[in-house]
Amino acid sequence: AQSVTQLDSQVPVFEEAPVELRCNYSSSVSVYLFWYVQYPNQGLQLLLKYLSGSTLVKGINGFEAEFNKSQTSFHLRKPSVHISDTAEYFCAVSGKTSYDKVIFGPGTSLSVIP
Amino acid sequence: DAMVIQNPRYQVTQFGKPVTLSCSQTLNHNVMYWYQQKSSQAPKLLFHYYDKDFNNEADTPDNFQSRRPNTSFCFLDIRSPGLGDAAMYLCATSRRGHHETQYFGPGTRLLVL
């Protein structure tokens, strides 16, 4: 079984500043890793995913994440945030078989301050 | 555009009154999922279908049922809603064997009075 920890429940950051949202996972098998974004009263949108290969993954809206197997981490970064990035961000993990389900972390609320 | 549609976006029901939420998709995906997301919490998988094969999560209450009459549509039935069932309900789809790429609908927010 897998689990996900997001250490920061809320992250305030000023507009145009860099941001890092932290994610750690636990698993006894190889995993896929994901970051989803959820805007108020909307569904989840996939930002990026790590399946294999390069540990630096680039996603939509200028976000990127780095898979670190030794630290079991998958932190999300953006060099300069915009007001429109204010949302809830979920890190998620799953096993690699088709029978595995996606397990979501508790979420981090990013607030961008003008 | 191909998409996942959920109706209604907001649903109000009374304590104990059965309610049905609907999901449709134009992606022609084999797999459909229902998640429950309570306020400020992570989405939690309730059940999913591989085509017509129903897969219930072990901790999903019996109060929650689902129907999938065809590839495009999937329904979530709550037989006797309690106050604790108030939540956002998210439908998602994927191609069989590609659970890593799920497409989510906008969700239905359920309020139980």
Interface residues (C-beta under 8 A of the other chain):
Chain A: Y32 F34 N41 Q42 G43 L44 Q45 L46 K49 L51 F90 S94 S98 D100 K101 V102 F104 G105 P106 G107
Chain B: V4 Q6 R9 S40 Q41 A42 P43 K44 L45 H48 M88 L90 A92 R96 G97 H98 H99 E100 T101 Q102 F104 G105 P106 G107 R109
